[in-house]
Amino acid sequence: MYSPDRIPNPYILFAALIFMAACSDAGDGVSTVEPAMDSLVSVAWLEENLDDPDLVVLDCTVIVEPDGSGGFLSVNGRPSYESGHIPTAGFADLFGDLSDGDSPHEFTRPSPEQFAAAMEALGVSDDSRVVLYDASGSVWAARVWWMLRWIGFDRAALLDGGLNAWTAGGRPLSTEPASRPAGQLTVNHRPELFADRDEVLASIEDDAVTLIDSLPPTYFRGETTMYDRPGHIPGAVNIPVFTALDESGRYRSLDELATLFEGELDGRAITYCGGGIAASSHAFVMTRLGFTNVAVYDASLQEWTADPDLPMEIDLESFDNED
């Protein structure tokens, strides 16, 4: 399924910086509004459609940086947004209402109603089209995209290459805050898009479920960790999330991505990482590939490794053979 030597060298450290820190009730109705664009759009498409009144652009940036003691720290991306963002973009704050502030774990999802209200405040309505981007490999944007699907909203896309792709072409940035009237969203909750620890535990003995670890190989093997215990959940396969990107930071072609993910398109697959961020990027990719039964383990290893009764595996014998 995956060969570690496929990781683009410029992304190994970048992957570590992003993913070590990061990385329900109205029934299962679905949106009745057809998607109005592809789930991945180019900067050229965005530039052409930027002034469309139904288009809501959101900057989802979170900054991950060294904490000075060998670990990493997640920092709110709002100052980055305020210093320069794609014109008309609002700021989707994953440190604010887009996460559950009462959770002991970073970036766990809020209630569907709270998330919908936060998106409404950003101007998103049922008939909006939403383009999401960030400055960090699209993983934070993918997290918001996945939660939009979770509440039944299917008219969202990621900007391929994110903010870096926008600025690489010399396109302008703005420091003006977004000004949009509040929107109105209908919640058609899809609880199956997130998995909890009980489902993940049961999946270990269930050959019909594919469990995918999205973290870099050294974390998967247990050589290093930022969580309470090293290693991976038993039975998981390792597909480091940045293997889905090329050296420019854009997603690889669907044909290339299809070589990373195997299994029946309707088979149950659960992605996880450190806190459900990198896992959301894999869920985005798998959805584009046609997988129809994908879930993200929301709290991921932040929750799993904190419970000594939950199993972990370490693969030390391959340390000298990889990377």
Summary of the structure (lengths in Angstrom):
residues: 323
radius of gyration: 18.6
end to end distance: 16.9
largest distance: 57.0
contacts: 1089
relative contact order: 0.18
helix: 30%
strand: 16%
